[in-house]
Amino acid sequence: MDILQKYAHLLMDYCLEIKAGENLYIKTTTLAEPLVREVYRQAIKMGANVEVDFSFREKGRIFINEASENQLKHISPFSKMAIETFDAYLVIRAPYNLKETKNVDREKQKVISIANQGLSETYFRRTGNKELKRSLCQYPTLASAQEADMSLEEYQEFVFNACHLYSNDPKSEWLKIRESQQKIVDFLNSKKSIRYKNDKTDIEFSVEDRIWINSDGQSNMPSGEVFTGPVEDSVNGIVHFNYPAIYMGNEVSDITLEVENGKVVKWHAEKGQDVLDKVMEIEGARFFGEVAIGTNYNIQRATKNILFDEKIGGTIHMAVGQSYSQTGGKNKSAVHWDMITNMKDGGIIYADDQKVYENGNFIIFN
């Protein structure tokens, strides 16, 4: 079995657990055709009905530049049907150019974001209660390799290693990860408050009656994180994110947020301040929808790709905006933007005032 066949089998059998008769919607670009062929083959063999939505080069840029306001507000009936009625949804990231929409009209982007908010809420609700099984994965392309400062061959190895595809049995590797992370989740679900602290961060929040989730590679491939939604008005302190955060193709670096009673009251970025300002204008974006801890130690370098970067073993991240309903989070927003910071150099996590994590590792299970 070659590497793409192993990848397809993992996506269909483990990530989405496809069953005969289910409707599967695949969204990607034409660059991912080699992986799509194998996913399609495996899904058909398993009895699924498969629809594929291929995007082409600069489709998003052309649309934003040329569309009227009515077109910007238009919701694709095909995407709407898939999000509202299908059983499974696979997104394969395979970009042509990660800067495609960097210089387009941001006000037009905002119109699109607001118009899609209702569908976004449906997506979060259905994925949250498992009505819609979802998986997000990566097909290595030159654009992503360049963004990560790697050759394409290096990047392919990085992606496949992060997914444990070099293992003889990738599914068994992810089942082991599920088991080990469940110990962390069970422990954190018994706690009421969490505090993240390092040399530039000291922020605390309540997680009472919230649910920590074991992200074990089913919704994202790769994964390797545990996450929840903080009690919205309980977040207080200052947090600095030292990994680059990407928003709609724009890099924002060295972000510092000051938070009072859940609301971001001051924000600063060394690079991309104008982008950060625009995001903070979006309804719900000044409250947090997610707090998380990265646990995938096969990922040890930032690639400016949130699918991988938020999973880096030895980091924490927080997301402004939309909550995940399965955590009990209640914040609503058209944006969900993850921001990451390193904890491997003196970082500490406290749970109910007990030190449980230090220098990038949990210490309670040692």
N, C-alpha and C positions, 0 to 999 in steps of 0.2 A: 504494500500500500504506500503510495507516494505521499508527500507532506500535505498536499492540498486535499487528497482523499481523507487523510487523517483529520484535517481541519474540518472538512465538511461533516464527517461522521461525528466529531465532537459537538459541532454546532447543532446538528439535528437530534442526536441521541441524548446528549447530556444537557446542553444549554436550553433547548426548546422542548425537548422530550416529545417530539412530533408523534402524533397518533393518526391512524388511518381515518380519512374523511375530514381532517382538519384543513382549514384554509390558511395558507401561508403567504404573506406579503413580503417581498424582498425589495429593499430600496438601496441603490448603489449607483456607481457610474460605470460607463462602458469599460473602464480600465480593469475592473474586477471580474471580467467575463470568465477567465480561467477558473476562479473559485466558484463563481455562480454556476458554471456547468456542473461542477462536482456536488455542490449543494442541491441543485435541481435534481441531479441523478439520484442522490441519496433520499431526498424528500419524496420523490415519485416512487422509489422502491418501498418506502415506508407507508405509502398510500395517501399522501397528502395532495391537496389541490394547490398549485403554485402559481402566483402572479409575480412578475418582475417589473420593477420601475427603474429604468436606466436613465440617468442624467448624462448629459454630454458636456464637453468643454465650454466653460464660461456661460452656462445656462443661467445661473443666478445673477451674474453681472448684467447680462443682456436684459433680463427681466426687470431688474431694478432701474436700469438706465432708461428703458423704453416704455415701461408700463404707465398707464394713466392711474389716477387715484382709485378708480373703480376696479381696475385690474389688480392693483396692489392689495385691495381688500378681498379679492376673490379667493375662495377656498376650493381647492381641487376636489371635485366630487369623488374621484378615485381614492385619494388619500383619506377623505372623510369616511368613505365606506369602509376602508381598511381599518382605520383607527376605531370606528364605532362598532364593527361587526365581525372582523376576522378573528381567528383563534391565535395566530402567531405572527410576529412581526420581526424580521431580521434586517438590521441596518448594517451594511458593510461599507465602512469608510474607505474610499479609494480616490483621493483628490487628485485632480490635474494640477491645480495651482492654489495653494493655501492663502494667497494674497488676492484671489479673484475679486472679492468684494471689499477690499481694504479702502479703496478710494471712492466708493459710490456714495450717493446722498444718504446721510444718516437719518434724515427725517423720513425718507421713504422706507428705510429699514424699520423705523419705529412704527410706521403705519402697518407694515406687514406683521410685526410682532404683536401689536394690539389686535389686529384682525384675527390672528390665529390663537388668541388667548383661550377662547372657548374650546377649540379643538385640543389645545394643550391640556386643559383641565380634564377633558374626557380621557386623553391619553394617560395622564397621571392617575386618574381614578381607576381605569381598567387595568393598567399595569400593576397598580397598587394592590388590587384585590384578585389579581391573577386571571381575570377574565381574558386579558390579552397577554399572552406570553411574549416577552420581548427579549431580544439579545442584540447587543451592539458589538461589532468586532472590526478588525482592521485588515485590509489587504495592502501589502507593502507597495508603495508607488514612489517614484523619484521625488515628487514634491515633498512627501512626508520625510523621506530620507534626508533631503537637503535641509529641511527645517530642523531635523535632529542632529545636523552636522555629521552625517554618516554617508558612506557609499550605499548604493541600493543593496548590495550583497550584505553589508554589515547590518543594515536595517531589517532585511528579511530575517537574518539570524536573531536579531533582537526581538522582533515580533513573535517569531515561532518559539523562541526560548521562553518568553514571558507567558505564553499559552501552554507550556509544557508539551509542545508537539514533538520534541525530540525523544520523549519517553516512549517506551514500547506500548504503553497503555495510558494515554493522556487522561482518559476518564477516571481511572483509578487514582491518578495524582490529584485531581480536583476533588475527589471524594475524601482523600486524606486532608486536604486543605479545609473542606467543609467541617470535618470533625474537629480539627484543631481550633478553628475560629469559633466554633460553637461554644467552646469552653470560655472564650473571651466574652462572647455575647451573653451567655448565661450569668457570668460574673457582673458585667456592667448593668444588666437588667435588674440587678438587686440593689443598685445604687441610685441616689437621688440627685447628686450634684457632681459636676465635673469641672476641673480647672486645668487649662493648658498653660504651661509656663516655660519660657526660654529667655535668652538675653534681651530680646526685644518684645516679648509677648507675655502678658499676664491677663488672662481672660477666663471668666467662670460663668457657668450657666446651670440651670436646673434641667434634669431629664426625668423628673418625677412623673410617673404614669406615661412616659414615652417608651417606645420599643426600639431596642437596638437590633439591627438587621445584619445577618451573616451574608455578606456579598461574596459568594463562593464560585463565581464564574458562570452562573446561569444567565443573569441579566446583562452582564458585561463579560466579554472574553477578550483579553484577560481580565481577571478581577483580583481580589485580595485586599479587602477592606472590611471594616465594621462601621456602621453609621447609624445615626438617628436624627431626629429633629429636636432642637432645644425648645423648651417652653419659651414662647416668643418674647415675652416681656422680661425674661430673667437674665438675659445676656448682659454682662457688664465687664468693662475693662478695655484693654488695648491689645490689638493683635497685628503683628507684622508678617507679611507673606513674602518670602525671599525667593520663591520660584516664579518664573514669568507666568502670567495669566493671559489667555488669549480670548478675546471677545470679538466674534464676527470678523476674524482675520487680523485684528489689531492687537499688538502686544502691549500689555500693561505690566510694568515691573516695579518691584519694591513698594508694594501697597501697604499702607498703614491705616487701620480703621480704629476710631475711638467710639465706644458703644456705651450708651446709657439706657438702662431699662429696656433693653432689646433693640433699640434704634441706633443706627449709625449716625452719629452727630457730627463727626469730622472725618474726612477722608483725604488721603494724599498718595500720589504715586510719583516716583522719580521719573518714570517714562509712561506716557499715555494718560496724563491727567485729564485731558479733554474727553477721552473715552470713558474714564471712570466717572467724570461729572455727568455725562449723558446717561450712564446706567443708573446713577443715583436718582435721576429724575423719574425713572420708571416706577409705577405704582408697586409697592411691596418690596422693592429692591433694597430698601434700607433696613430690612429685617432678615434674619437668618432662617433658611429652610433646611439646612443640614449641617451637622458636625460629624467628623469622621476621623478614622485612624487607618493609615495605609499599612498593609501587611505583606505585600508581595516582594520578597527579598530577591527574586529573580530580576526585578527592575531596580536598578541602582543609579540611573542617570535620567535627567530631565530631557524630554524630547519636544517640548512645547505642544504636546498632544495630551489632553486631559484624560483620555481613556487609559493612558499608561501612567502619566505623572501623578495622578491622585492616588494611585495604588503603590507608589514607591514605598518599600519597607523602610520604616524609620521616619515617616512624615505624618503630619496631621493636615486636614483641610477643613475649611468651612465654606458653605455656599450661601451667598445672598440670594434672596428671592423665593421661588416656589418651593414648598415643602413636598416631601413624599408622604402620601396619605397613609402608607403602611406603617410609618413610624408614629403616627398620631399627630404629626405636625399639621398646623392650621394656616400657615402663611400662604397667601396667594399672590402670584405675580406672573408676568409674561416672561420673566427671566429666571434662570437658575444658573448661577455662575460660581464655579468652584475656584477657590484660592488656596494655595498650598504653602506650607512652611516646613523646614527641616527641623527634626528633633534629635538628630544623632549626636549633636555636640552640646550636651548639657540640658537637653529638653526633659521636662518632667510632666507627667500627668498625675493628678490627684483625683481620686473618687471618694466622695464623702470624707475629704481631708486625709485619706490614706494614700501614700505614694504607691502607685501601681505600675508605673512605667518610667524608665529612665534611659537616656541616651539611645533612643530609637527602638527599645525592646520592652515588652511586658516583663516585670520582675516577679509577679505574684505566682507564676507557675514554675519558677526555678526550684 
